[in-house]
Amino acid sequence: QVELVESGGGLMQAGGSLRLSCAASGPSFSRYAMGWFRQGPGKEREFVAAITWAGGNTYYADSVKGRFAISRDNAKNLVTLQMNSLKPEDTAVYYCAADMSLVRVKANSAGYWGKGTLVTISS
C-alpha cells in the first residue's frame, strides 16, 4: 500500500514558476514508477510527466515539454514537479500517481493516487 500526498499548489501569475511535491509513504517506494497528471475545469484527467523507479528516464506531455521537470529522491520518498513559464491553460488539479508498472502510470491506470493539489494560473 502506497499513500501519496501532494503539496505546493497555489495561485501564480502567467510566466511564473511553481514546484509541486508528492510525499509517499509505504514500503518499497523506490520500486515504483511515478507520474503527475492534471485535470482542468471541465476536462478529462491527462498525463503530464512520469519518471522511472531509479529516475533514469523521464517522459512528458508535449504541452509541458521544456517547461516542466519531474524528479525524485528515493531516500526521501519524494517526487517533485518543477513548473516554469506557467500558462493559464496549466490551471488544473494536479495529481501524483504511483505504480510498479511505468506503462500503467503513463496510461492513466496507476494503482495509487493522491488527492491532488490545485494550481491556478492567472493571465
C-alpha positions in Angstrom: 0.0 0.0 0.0 1.3 3.4 -1.0 -0.1 6.7 0.2 0.6 9.8 -1.8 0.2 13.4 -0.6 0.7 16.4 -3.0 1.6 19.9 -1.9 2.9 23.1 -3.4 -0.2 24.2 -5.4 -1.5 27.8 -5.3 -2.2 30.9 -7.3 0.5 32.2 -9.7 0.7 34.7 -12.5 1.4 33.6 -16.0 5.1 33.3 -16.6 5.8 32.3 -13.1 7.0 29.1 -11.5 5.7 26.6 -9.0 7.2 23.5 -7.5 4.9 20.6 -6.6 5.9 17.8 -4.3 4.5 14.4 -3.7 5.3 12.7 -0.5 5.0 8.9 -0.5 4.6 6.6 2.4 4.7 2.8 2.4 7.3 0.2 1.6 9.5 -0.1 -1.5 8.9 3.4 -2.8 12.0 3.1 -5.0 10.4 0.2 -6.9 7.5 2.4 -8.1 7.3 4.4 -11.3 5.8 7.8 -10.5 3.8 10.2 -12.5 2.0 13.6 -12.5 -1.4 14.1 -14.0 -3.8 17.0 -14.1 -7.5 17.7 -14.6 -8.5 21.1 -15.7 -12.0 22.6 -15.4 -14.4 20.6 -17.5 -11.6 18.4 -18.8 -10.5 14.8 -18.5 -7.6 13.9 -16.4 -4.4 14.0 -18.6 -0.9 12.8 -18.4 1.8 15.4 -17.5 5.0 13.7 -16.7 6.4 10.3 -15.5 9.7 9.0 -14.1 11.1 5.5 -13.8 11.8 3.9 -10.5 15.5 4.9 -10.5 14.9 8.3 -12.1 16.9 7.4 -15.2 14.1 8.1 -17.6 11.5 10.8 -17.8 8.6 11.4 -20.0 6.5 14.5 -20.7 3.3 15.5 -22.4 4.0 17.7 -25.4 2.1 20.6 -23.8 4.6 20.8 -20.9 7.9 19.6 -22.6 10.6 22.1 -22.0 8.7 23.9 -19.2 8.2 21.2 -16.6 10.7 18.8 -15.0 9.9 15.7 -12.9 12.5 14.4 -10.4 12.6 12.0 -7.5 14.6 11.5 -4.3 14.2 7.9 -3.3 16.0 8.5 0.0 13.2 11.0 1.0 10.3 9.2 -0.7 9.7 12.4 -2.6 8.7 13.2 -6.2 8.7 16.8 -7.4 7.4 18.6 -10.5 9.1 21.9 -11.3 6.8 24.0 -13.4 8.2 27.0 -15.2 6.8 29.5 -17.7 3.3 28.8 -16.5 0.3 29.5 -18.7 -3.3 30.0 -17.8 -4.0 26.7 -19.5 -1.9 24.9 -16.9 -4.7 25.7 -14.4 -5.8 22.3 -13.0 -5.8 20.0 -10.1 -2.5 18.1 -10.2 -2.3 14.5 -9.0 0.6 12.3 -8.1 0.4 8.6 -9.2 2.4 5.5 -8.5 2.6 2.0 -9.9 5.2 -0.7 -10.3 4.4 -0.5 -14.0 5.5 2.5 -15.9 3.2 1.5 -18.7 0.2 1.7 -16.3 1.4 5.1 -14.9 1.7 6.6 -18.4 -1.7 5.0 -19.4 -3.5 6.9 -16.6 -4.1 3.5 -14.9 -1.8 3.7 -11.9 -2.7 1.8 -8.8 -2.2 4.6 -6.4 -3.3 8.2 -6.5 -3.0 11.2 -4.3 -5.9 13.6 -3.6 -4.5 16.4 -5.7 -3.3 20.0 -5.3 -4.9 22.9 -7.1 -2.8 25.1 -9.4 -4.4 28.3 -10.7 -2.6 30.5 -13.2 -3.9 34.0 -13.8 -3.3 35.9 -17.0 
